[in-house]
Amino acid sequence: MITVLRRVLFVIVIVTIWEIISKTNLFPTFMFPPLLIPNDPGGVTVLGTLVDGLITGQIIEATSVTLGRLLIGFSIAVVLGLTFGFLIARFKWVDDTLGFFVTALQSIPSIVWFPLAIVWFGLGNLAILFIVAIGATWTMTVNASTGFKNVPSIYLNAARTLGSSGTHLARTVILPASVPHIISGLRVAWAFAWRAIMAGELFGAAGGLGYLLDMGRSLQAMDLVLSIMIVIGIIGTIIDNQVFLRMERNVSRKWGVGT
């Protein structure tokens, strides 16, 4: 309860400071729009633009487009990451080659791939999916390979003694024992994918929240830009805290390493 109260008070302070600055005319209204109270009768506010966008369905439609692209790209990244991670953990020569390469690729921001994506796929959904997948795959690969490599040898020896091998060993022993690392990888990979799709939509896709951000920039409508930023922050926070963080805590408690 105390934590919630602190967060609410912090938000109130931030909103108050923003409102005061917007009323001092230090910046034009289009550059620094008020959040709640219009500077002039009938003037724009960030909250008003957000509500209008929700009522008209513009923001809801853009959100559904973005989340659809994100889920597809993220799913591709998870499949590739788990596959690469298993191969890196299973075969030394893959670790020496692909594993080294993945470490280098992980340091490259996903948006750097965008020129290649445009040349290879053109402006559109395929380019966005490529950016999202490339942004999350390497992080997922690193976490998955770490999890697979750290499976206790006693589990593997016991399973092999009982006749388990190959796919059965991977499915019944290696994968379950790697779940804590995989969950952590999913959480981090999702964050990278979320940032990647915003960057991709800003530069090369019709529809989506990133497209609305770019439209707000073109129209110099900072109330629209800020309202979309609020939506992005809310969605990201909800998914991180209500999905991945909860999964991580449940797995940690199950494995005896949580509180």
Backbone hydrogen bonds, N-H to C=O, Kabsch-Sander energy under -0.5 kcal/mol:
donor,donor_aa,acceptor,acceptor_aa,energy
5,L,1,M,-2.4
6,R,2,I,-2.4
7,R,3,T,-2.2
8,V,4,V,-2.5
9,L,5,L,-2.6
10,F,6,R,-2.4
11,V,7,R,-2.3
12,I,8,V,-2.3
13,V,9,L,-2.4
14,I,10,F,-2.3
15,V,11,V,-2.7
16,T,12,I,-2.5
17,I,13,V,-2.6
18,W,14,I,-2.4
19,E,15,V,-2.7
20,I,16,T,-2.4
21,I,17,I,-2.4
22,S,18,W,-2.6
23,K,19,E,-1.4
24,T,20,I,-0.7
24,T,21,I,-0.9
26,L,21,I,-0.7
31,M,28,P,-1.1
32,F,28,P,-2.1
43,G,40,D,-2.7
46,V,34,P,-2.2
47,L,35,L,-2.4
49,T,45,T,-2.3
50,L,46,V,-2.3
51,V,47,L,-2.7
52,D,48,G,-2.6
53,G,49,T,-2.4
54,L,50,L,-1.9
55,I,51,V,-2.7
56,T,52,D,-2.7
57,G,53,G,-0.8
58,Q,53,G,-0.6
59,I,53,G,-1.5
60,I,53,G,-0.6
61,E,57,G,-2.7
62,A,58,Q,-2.1
63,T,59,I,-2.6
64,S,60,I,-2.3
65,V,61,E,-2.1
66,T,62,A,-2.4
67,L,63,T,-2.8
68,G,64,S,-2.1
69,R,65,V,-2.2
70,L,66,T,-2.6
71,L,67,L,-2.7
72,I,68,G,-1.9
73,G,69,R,-2.7
74,F,70,L,-2.9
75,S,71,L,-2.2
76,I,72,I,-2.1
77,A,73,G,-2.1
78,V,74,F,-2.4
79,V,75,S,-2.3
80,L,76,I,-2.6
81,G,77,A,-2.9
82,L,78,V,-2.7
83,T,79,V,-2.1
84,F,80,L,-3.1
85,G,81,G,-2.6
86,F,82,L,-2.2
87,L,83,T,-2.2
88,I,84,F,-2.7
89,A,85,G,-2.1
90,R,86,F,-2.1
91,F,87,L,-2.5
95,D,91,F,-2.0
96,D,92,K,-2.4
97,T,93,W,-1.0
98,L,94,V,-0.9
99,G,94,V,-2.2
100,F,95,D,-0.7
101,F,97,T,-2.1
102,V,98,L,-2.9
103,T,99,G,-1.6
104,A,100,F,-1.3
105,L,101,F,-2.4
106,Q,102,V,-2.4
107,S,103,T,-0.6
107,S,104,A,-0.8
108,I,105,L,-1.6
112,V,109,P,-1.4
113,W,110,S,-1.5
114,F,111,I,-1.7
117,A,113,W,-2.4
118,I,114,F,-2.5
119,V,115,P,-2.0
120,W,116,L,-2.9
121,F,117,A,-2.9
122,G,117,A,-0.6
122,G,118,I,-1.8
124,G,122,G,-0.6
124,G,204,G,-0.6
128,I,124,G,-1.7
129,L,125,N,-3.0
130,F,126,L,-2.3
131,I,127,A,-2.1
132,V,128,I,-2.5
133,A,129,L,-2.8
134,I,130,F,-2.8
135,G,131,I,-1.7
136,A,132,V,-1.2
137,T,133,A,-2.4
138,W,134,I,-0.6
140,M,136,A,-2.1
141,T,137,T,-2.5
142,V,138,W,-2.4
143,N,139,T,-2.2
144,A,140,M,-2.5
145,S,141,T,-2.8
146,T,142,V,-2.0
147,G,143,N,-2.3
148,F,144,A,-2.8
149,K,145,S,-2.4
150,N,146,T,-1.4
151,V,148,F,-1.1
155,Y,152,P,-1.1
156,L,152,P,-1.3
157,N,153,S,-2.9
158,A,154,I,-2.1
159,A,155,Y,-2.3
160,R,156,L,-2.5
161,T,157,N,-2.2
162,L,158,A,-1.5
163,G,160,R,-1.5
164,S,159,A,-2.8
168,H,165,S,-1.1
169,L,165,S,-1.0
170,A,166,G,-2.1
171,R,167,T,-2.6
172,T,168,H,-2.4
173,V,169,L,-2.0
174,I,169,L,-2.0
175,L,170,A,-2.6
177,A,173,V,-2.1
178,S,174,I,-1.1
178,S,175,L,-0.7
179,V,176,P,-1.2
182,I,178,S,-2.3
183,I,179,V,-3.0
184,S,180,P,-1.9
185,G,181,H,-2.3
186,L,182,I,-2.5
187,R,183,I,-2.1
188,V,184,S,-2.2
189,A,185,G,-3.0
190,W,186,L,-2.4
191,A,187,R,-1.7
192,F,188,V,-2.1
193,A,189,A,-2.6
194,W,190,W,-2.7
195,R,191,A,-1.9
196,A,192,F,-2.4
197,I,193,A,-2.4
198,M,194,W,-1.3
199,A,195,R,-2.1
200,G,196,A,-2.7
201,E,197,I,-2.6
202,L,198,M,-1.7
203,F,199,A,-1.1
204,G,200,G,-2.3
205,A,201,E,-0.9
209,L,62,A,-0.6
212,L,208,G,-1.5
213,L,209,L,-2.1
214,D,210,G,-2.2
215,M,211,Y,-2.3
216,G,212,L,-2.5
217,R,213,L,-2.0
218,S,214,D,-2.4
219,L,215,M,-2.2
220,Q,217,R,-0.8
221,A,216,G,-2.8
222,M,30,F,-1.0
222,M,220,Q,-1.0
224,L,221,A,-0.7
225,V,221,A,-1.8
226,L,222,M,-2.8
227,S,223,D,-1.8
228,I,224,L,-2.2
229,M,225,V,-2.2
230,I,226,L,-2.2
231,V,227,S,-1.9
232,I,228,I,-2.7
233,G,229,M,-2.5
234,I,230,I,-2.5
235,I,231,V,-2.6
236,G,232,I,-2.5
237,T,233,G,-2.3
238,I,234,I,-2.6
239,I,235,I,-2.5
240,D,236,G,-2.3
241,N,237,T,-2.7
242,Q,238,I,-2.8
243,V,239,I,-1.4
244,F,239,I,-1.7
245,L,240,D,-3.1
247,M,243,V,-2.2
248,E,244,F,-2.8
249,R,245,L,-2.3
250,N,246,R,-2.4
251,V,247,M,-2.5
252,S,248,E,-2.3
253,R,249,R,-2.6
254,K,250,N,-2.2
255,W,251,V,-2.1
256,G,253,R,-0.8
257,V,252,S,-2.8
258,G,252,S,-1.1
